[in-house]
Amino acid sequence: MTGPEVIDDRFAARFVDAVHDCFVNSAILNEGMCWVGGRVREPHDAVILYRDRPDGPVLGRLYELRSYSALFGGETAQWLANEAWVSDITDPSGAGEPKEVDWAVGLVDDPAAVRWLD
């Protein structure tokens, strides 16, 4: 591709898939760290859920991809997913906190138990 991708729902879907691939294929995976779920949140945001250790809480992140891309300068969904993987996911900043949001509905049995990281 010659230039930045348009950040839309297809970009967000590629981002979610690329983050999932990091859980499957990364050499930086922490022991016990695992993918829980992910999805596109219209129009162009992404929700990522994971555990950073066995029996740990489900951690969640909402990626507002236009803002995230502007912050890190990523031009492709894959590049931005790699940045999220290295900067956010493999080293969570804190324990997160519950939020009254519907972002995890349909991804986990108890969406209210998700600990959201900013």
N, C-alpha and C positions, 0 to 999 in steps of 0.2 A: 504494500500500500504506500502511496506517495503522499503523505500528509496526514493530518489528524482525522480520526474517525468522527462522525457525527454522534453526539451523545444523545441517544434516544433509547427506546425500550429494547431494541436489538443489541445496542452497545451494553446496556445493563445486563441482558441475558448472557452475553459473552463474558462479561465481568464475573458474574456468579459462577459460570462454568469454569472459568480460569482459576478462581479462588478454590473451587472444589478440587480441581486438578492439582493445586499446590498441596492440599491435604493428602492426596493420593500419591504424589510423586516426589515431594520435596525431601531433600536430605537434611533440612533444618527442622524437621518435625520433632517436637518435644515428645518424649515417651508418654504415652497415654492420651495425647492430644487427639481429638477427633472431630470430624465434620458432623454437625447435627442437621443443618438444612440451610437453604437459601432460596431467595426468589427476587423477582423484579417487583418493585413497588412503583406503580405508575406515577409520573410518566417516564422517569429515567433514573430512579434511585434503586438501590439494591439492599436487601436485608441478608446478613450472614449470621448464622448461629453455629456455635461450636463449644466444645469443652476443652479447657487447657490442661486437664489432668483427669485421671480416672475418678469417677464419682464426684467430680467437681460440678459446680452449677453450670447451667447453660448460659454462656455469654453471648451477647448480641451486639451487633453494630449495624447502624443504618448509614449507608454511604450515599450521600447526596453527590452523585457522580460529577455533575458540572462543577460544583465547588471543589470537590476533591481533586479533579483533574486540573483546575486552575491553580490549586495550591501546589501540586507536585509536578505540573507540566507534562502529564502523561498524554500521549497522542493516541494510544490504542488501549483497548480493554485489557489485553494481556499485560501490557506494561503497567497499567494502573493496578491490576490484580497482584502483580509481583510486588509493587510498592506497598499495597495493603498488607500482604503476607509478611513482608520483612518489617515494616514500620509499626503495624498494629497487632496483627494476629499472633505472631510467634512471641510477642512480648507485650501481653495485655497491660494496660495502665490502670492498675487497681482492680478491685473486686466487682466493680459495676454497681448499679442500683436498679431496683425495680422502677418501671415507669408505667403510667396508665396510658398505654398505646396499644394498637391492634396489629402491630408489625409482625408478630410471631404467630398470629392466629392461623391454624392449619398446618403449621410446621412442627409444633410440639403439643403434647397433651395439655400442659398447663402454661399458657403464654404469660400469665402473671408472674411466674417464677423465673422468667428470664431476667438476667442481670445485664443491663445495658451499659455499654462503655461509650464514653464520648470521644 
